[in-house]
Amino acid sequence: MYKSIIFFSCLITLILASKWVQKYSIKSVPTPDLNIADSPIWEAETQSVYFTDLFGTKMYHYSNCENKMYSVDFHPYSTPCFIFPVLNKRNLYGVGCNQSIFTIKWDGKSRHVKNLQKIFSVESNTNHLVNHAVADTLGNFFVGTFDANTCGTQDSHGLYKYSKNGKVKLIAKHFKVTTGLAFDPKVKTLLHLDGCTQTITEFSWCPKTGDLSNERVFMKLNFPKHMLPVGIAIGCTRYIYVSVYKGSVVLKINRKSKKIVDKIKLPSPYLTAPVFGGPYNNILFVTSSTVSNDILTGLPEFRNTTSPNGHLFKIIGLNDSSPPLYKPDLTKKNHCGTKCTDLSSSSSSSSS
């Protein structure tokens, strides 16, 4: 089933790309009360983008059909790092926060989330945070970590695999930071982005077990040290897209030649991550920030709420797309014993 979906989605994109050369256009959607947007994902069932506020308490839901933004607070916790739909469970999401992954129930619009449950934790008793995640076609969940000092830390941070049998496996622990993860079933690889060393690392993925092996450097970027490559998306036409925080651009990288073939300029310097979405998965959504952070210390320098900083951008007309989102299986009942609770919170909505 997955192979058929991937084939036809990519085939449509390749046909369009071969017939038309179309200049892309850029639109944006305001995001209220945002600090640093992080880890956007596209959920086809709701035709929506979900993302979090890394240095705040909010999680956001942008309905592409309604052109409307919703948000909800993740109290009593702060720094939600990602929100990810769970396999075969409507309105159930995995949320990364501090060193743990929780599940919550949220309809994307209500004023509170329900049924908070802790699923697993990594690097406990540290100041590290889980921050980027990706799932494979088998329901495995891969999660990376970082800490608030960003590139100034002396610590090493890990990449982990959570299997549907409830086991957590350390894949590697030598990264400065995980600023992006992307899974490519077509060539059976997982890409890891370390924005501090500006290195994209490639792992081979086993379709029978979901295990990663044969770690190697895919390519090195070379931007000034005050810039941070963050977020990574893979298109069907074999291009890779990476946004650059404090760089105002999304890089388009040819996977075969490993060359940057385009720098898509956006009207905010504080770009945080790209993801494909839309009815045909051919719109590249890019999140952004209103906060300028010192990359070497992790400390905020200033907040710039001037529009369009903090907006969710849409890049339309790239003649590229991605396969559908793969979802993790986080329903195995071997959790940490945390009681289910309702989290009272407030939500906001706006339209543009």
Secondary structure as the mmCIF struct_conf table of DSSP 4:
data_model
#
loop_
_struct_conf.conf_type_id
_struct_conf.id
_struct_conf.beg_label_comp_id
_struct_conf.beg_label_asym_id
_struct_conf.beg_label_seq_id
_struct_conf.end_label_comp_id
_struct_conf.end_label_asym_id
_struct_conf.end_label_seq_id
HELX_RH_AL_P HELX_RH_AL_P1 TYR A 2 LYS A 19
STRN STRN1 SER A 25 VAL A 29
TURN_TY1_P TURN_TY1_P1 PRO A 32 ASP A 33
BEND BEND1 ASN A 35 ASN A 35
STRN STRN2 ILE A 36 ILE A 36
STRN STRN3 ALA A 37 GLU A 43
TURN_TY1_P TURN_TY1_P2 ALA A 44 GLN A 47
STRN STRN4 SER A 48 ASP A 53
TURN_TY1_P TURN_TY1_P3 LEU A 54 PHE A 55
BEND BEND2 GLY A 56 THR A 57
STRN STRN5 LYS A 58 SER A 63
TURN_TY1_P TURN_TY1_P4 ASN A 64 ASN A 67
STRN STRN6 LYS A 68 ASP A 73
TURN_TY1_P TURN_TY1_P5 HIS A 75 PRO A 76
STRN STRN7 PRO A 80 PRO A 85
HELX_LH_PP_P HELX_LH_PP_P1 VAL A 86 VAL A 86
TURN_TY1_P TURN_TY1_P6 LEU A 87 ASN A 88
TURN_TY1_P TURN_TY1_P7 ARG A 90 ASN A 91
STRN STRN8 LEU A 92 CYS A 97
TURN_TY1_P TURN_TY1_P8 ASN A 98 GLN A 99
STRN STRN9 SER A 100 LYS A 105
BEND BEND3 GLY A 108 ARG A 111
STRN STRN10 HIS A 112 SER A 121
BEND BEND4 VAL A 122 GLU A 123
TURN_TY1_P TURN_TY1_P9 SER A 124 ASN A 125
BEND BEND5 THR A 126 ASN A 127
STRN STRN11 HIS A 128 ALA A 135
TURN_TY1_P TURN_TY1_P10 THR A 137 LEU A 138
BEND BEND6 GLY A 139 GLY A 139
STRN STRN12 PHE A 141 ASP A 147
TURN_TY1_P TURN_TY1_P11 ALA A 148 ASN A 149
HELX_RH_3T_P HELX_RH_3T_P1 THR A 150 GLY A 152
STRN STRN13 HIS A 157 TYR A 162
TURN_TY1_P TURN_TY1_P12 LYS A 164 ASN A 165
BEND BEND7 GLY A 166 GLY A 166
STRN STRN14 VAL A 168 PHE A 175
BEND BEND8 LYS A 176 LYS A 176
STRN STRN15 GLY A 180 ASP A 184
TURN_TY1_P TURN_TY1_P13 PRO A 185 LYS A 188
STRN STRN16 THR A 189 ASP A 194
TURN_TY1_P TURN_TY1_P14 GLY A 195 GLN A 198
STRN STRN17 THR A 199 TRP A 205
TURN_TY1_P TURN_TY1_P15 PRO A 207 THR A 209
STRN STRN18 LEU A 212 LYS A 220
TURN_TY1_P TURN_TY1_P16 LYS A 225 HIS A 226
STRN STRN19 LEU A 228 ILE A 234
TURN_TY1_P TURN_TY1_P17 CYS A 236 THR A 237
BEND BEND9 ARG A 238 ARG A 238
STRN STRN20 TYR A 239 TYR A 245
TURN_TY1_P TURN_TY1_P18 LYS A 246 SER A 248
STRN STRN21 VAL A 249 ASN A 254
TURN_TY1_P TURN_TY1_P19 ARG A 255 LYS A 258
STRN STRN22 LYS A 259 LYS A 265
BEND BEND10 PRO A 267 PRO A 267
BEND BEND11 PRO A 269 PRO A 269
STRN STRN23 TYR A 270 TYR A 270
STRN STRN24 LEU A 271 GLY A 277
BEND BEND12 GLY A 278 GLY A 278
TURN_TY1_P TURN_TY1_P20 PRO A 279 TYR A 280
BEND BEND13 ASN A 281 ASN A 281
STRN STRN25 ILE A 283 SER A 288
STRN STRN26 SER A 289 SER A 289
BEND BEND14 THR A 290 THR A 290
STRN STRN27 VAL A 291 ASN A 293
TURN_TY1_P TURN_TY1_P21 ILE A 295 THR A 297
STRN STRN28 PRO A 300 ARG A 303
TURN_TY1_P TURN_TY1_P22 SER A 307 GLY A 310
HELX_LH_PP_P HELX_LH_PP_P2 HIS A 311 HIS A 311
STRN STRN29 LEU A 312 ILE A 316
BEND BEND15 ASN A 319 ASN A 319
HELX_LH_PP_P HELX_LH_PP_P3 PRO A 323 TYR A 326
BEND BEND16 LYS A 333 LYS A 333
HELX_LH_PP_P HELX_LH_PP_P4 THR A 338 CYS A 340
STRN STRN30 LEU A 343 SER A 344
STRN STRN31 SER A 347 SER A 351
#
